[in-house]
Amino acid sequence: MNDKAEYLSTLKVATILGSQILRKDAMMRLRRQLDEMELVVLGRKYTSPTWVREGYKKLVSRTETITDEEAYLLGLLTTVRLLRLREGGHFKGSTSESPDFASPLLVAELEAKIDAVFKVEFSELQLEASLIESGFFDVL
């Protein structure tokens, strides 16, 4: 089993058992290994608004458009919102490595737009994450 699979297993078990230390450690280690869709899907599953936000940012700013498979996983409304952000901004085709995206102003603008468009989703995820951290709510 590779590190990614091990950390995913650790995250699942830690979430079920309510072990916040293991959960946070697994999430920290996994974050660097996940692509944009994994960030969104697993962020939703394990109630991490940070992961979902990061995944959305990567989907909006990458060169490739959202595929049919990704749209299916994201859902219609989320896909439409992300595509509108791509069309309406100058983020399409930019990457964190490209000079035009390196501007803190562009990064901040994109993050602010994503936060505004997905405000309700992020609020719900944050509430669930707080309940999990308090040991009051079981995700799985």
C-alpha positions in Angstrom: 0.0 0.0 0.0 1.3 3.5 -0.8 1.4 6.5 1.4 -1.7 8.0 -0.1 -3.8 4.9 0.4 -2.4 4.6 4.0 -3.3 8.2 4.8 -6.7 7.8 3.3 -7.3 4.8 5.5 -6.0 6.6 8.5 -8.3 9.6 7.8 -11.3 7.3 7.5 -10.6 5.5 10.7 -9.7 8.6 12.6 -12.9 10.3 11.5 -15.0 7.3 12.6 -13.2 7.1 15.9 -13.3 10.8 16.5 -9.5 11.0 16.8 -8.8 14.7 15.9 -5.0 14.4 16.2 -4.8 11.5 13.7 -7.4 13.1 11.5 -5.6 16.4 11.2 -2.2 14.6 10.7 -3.6 12.5 7.9 -5.3 15.5 6.3 -2.1 17.5 6.4 -0.1 14.8 4.8 -2.7 13.9 2.2 -3.3 17.5 1.0 0.0 17.6 -0.9 -0.8 14.4 -2.7 -4.3 15.2 -4.0 -5.3 16.6 -7.3 -8.1 19.1 -7.7 -10.9 16.6 -8.0 -9.7 14.5 -5.1 -9.5 17.7 -3.0 -13.2 18.4 -3.9 -14.5 14.9 -3.5 -12.6 14.0 -0.4 -13.1 17.5 1.0 -16.8 17.1 0.8 -16.7 13.5 2.2 -14.5 14.5 5.2 -15.9 18.0 5.6 -12.9 20.1 4.7 -13.9 23.5 3.3 -10.2 24.2 2.9 -9.7 21.2 0.5 -12.9 22.0 -1.4 -11.9 25.7 -1.8 -8.4 24.7 -3.0 -9.9 22.1 -5.5 -12.3 24.7 -6.9 -9.4 27.2 -7.3 -7.3 24.7 -9.2 -10.3 23.7 -11.4 -10.9 27.4 -12.3 -7.3 28.3 -12.9 -6.0 25.2 -14.8 -5.6 25.1 -18.6 -7.9 22.2 -19.2 -11.7 22.7 -18.9 -13.8 20.5 -16.7 -14.3 17.0 -18.2 -17.7 15.2 -18.4 -16.5 12.8 -15.6 -15.5 15.7 -13.4 -18.8 17.5 -14.1 -20.7 14.3 -13.0 -18.8 14.2 -9.7 -19.1 17.9 -9.1 -22.8 18.1 -9.9 -24.5 20.4 -12.4 -24.8 23.6 -10.3 -21.2 23.4 -9.1 -19.9 22.8 -12.6 -21.9 25.7 -14.0 -20.7 28.0 -11.3 -17.0 27.0 -11.8 -17.3 27.4 -15.6 -18.8 30.9 -15.1 -15.9 31.8 -12.9 -13.5 30.6 -15.6 -15.3 32.5 -18.3 -15.8 35.7 -16.3 -12.3 36.0 -15.0 -8.8 36.0 -16.4 -8.0 32.8 -14.5 -8.6 30.4 -17.3 -5.4 28.8 -18.4 -3.4 30.4 -15.6 -1.5 28.2 -13.3 0.3 28.9 -10.0 3.5 28.7 -11.9 2.6 31.2 -14.7 3.6 34.9 -14.2 0.1 36.2 -14.6 -1.3 34.1 -11.8 1.6 34.8 -9.5 0.1 38.2 -8.8 -1.2 38.3 -5.2 -4.0 40.5 -6.5 -5.2 37.9 -9.0 -5.0 35.1 -6.4 -6.9 37.1 -3.9 -9.5 38.1 -6.5 -10.1 34.5 -7.5 -10.3 33.3 -3.9 -12.8 36.1 -3.0 -15.0 35.2 -6.0 -14.9 31.5 -5.1 -15.8 32.3 -1.5 -18.7 34.5 -2.6 -20.1 31.9 -5.1 -19.8 29.0 -2.8 -20.5 30.8 0.5 -23.3 28.5 1.6 -21.5 25.3 0.8 -18.4 26.4 2.7 -20.5 27.5 5.7 -22.2 24.1 5.8 -18.9 22.3 5.6 -17.4 24.5 8.3 -20.3 23.8 10.6 -20.1 20.0 10.0 -16.3 20.2 10.6 -16.8 22.0 13.9 -19.3 19.4 15.0 -16.9 16.6 14.1 -14.0 18.3 16.0 -16.2 18.7 19.0 -17.1 15.0 18.9 -20.8 15.8 18.5 -21.3 14.6 14.9 -20.3 11.5 13.1 -19.6 11.8 9.3 -19.6 8.2 8.3 
